[in-house]
Amino acid sequence: MDSKESEEKVEDRHPIYYMNCRVAYWKKKIKHELDEWVVSIYDDPIQITKKDKNTMQRLYRKIYKNSTAKENKVVVVRVFSKKIVGYTNY
């Protein structure tokens, strides 16, 4: 396998990003924000919030823990930094 074949294979795959993000959440109708790390194939805050279920569930569990409130929202507001840590297999 020469270098051209390996470069083509890497280019065809999606990058995996490690990012530092600002996350907004609400408790008792008061908006709070905190900085949190995220690993995802998406690098846009809107795409992370809408499409990356695993990341959003992890953030939800970390922020709300065992809360039974009805309307708990978690939103990725801003990406501060991003770094490519690997590539997907598809």
N, C-alpha and C positions, 0 to 999 in steps of 0.2 A: 504494500500500500504506500503510494508516494504522497508527498505533501499536498499536491493539488486535490487529491481525493479526500483527504482528511479535512482540508479547508472547506470544501463544498459541503461535507456532511455537517460541519459546525454551523455554516451559514444557513442551512436549511432548517435548523432547529431554533426554537424560541429561547431567548436568554432568561435566566432566573435572576431576579434582583434582590439584593438586601438593601432596605431603605430605612431611614429615620424619618418618621412622619409625625404630624400633629393630628391627634384624634380628638373629636368632640363627642361628648355624651351628656345626657340629661338625667339629673336626679332631683326629684321634687320640683319640677318645672324650672330648674336653674341649669343653665348651660355651663359645663366644665370642659376644660381642655387639658390634655397632657401629651407629652412626647413619648412615642412608643416605636419599637422596631417592627418591621414587617418584611416577610419573605414572600415574593409573589412573582408570577410571570408578567403581571401588569405593572406599568410604571406611572399610570395616571390615577389620581385620587378617586375620581368618579368610577373608573373601571374597577379599581380594587373594591370599592364599596358595593358595586352592583354585581360583579361577576365572581369574585374570589370568596366563596362561602367558607372555606377552611380558615382563612385569615380572620374574617369577620366573626366567626364563631369563637375563635381563640381570644380575640379582643373583648367580645361580649362576656365570655366567662371570666376573664381576668378583671374586668371593670365591675360587673354586677354580681359576681359570685353566686350567692343563693337568693338573690332578690326575687320577690314574687310580684313586683310592680307590673302593671299591665303594659304601659307604653315605654319600653326601654329602647332608646335609639343609640347607635354607635355609627359615626361617620368619619371617614378619613378626610381631613380638611386640606392638608398640604404635605408635599414631600420635600424634605430638606436636603437629603443627599441620597444617592443611589449608587450601588456598586454591583457589577455583574459577578456572580459567584459560581455560575455554571450554565448549562444548557439543558433543555428538556430532551426527552427521548423521542418525542414526536414532532 
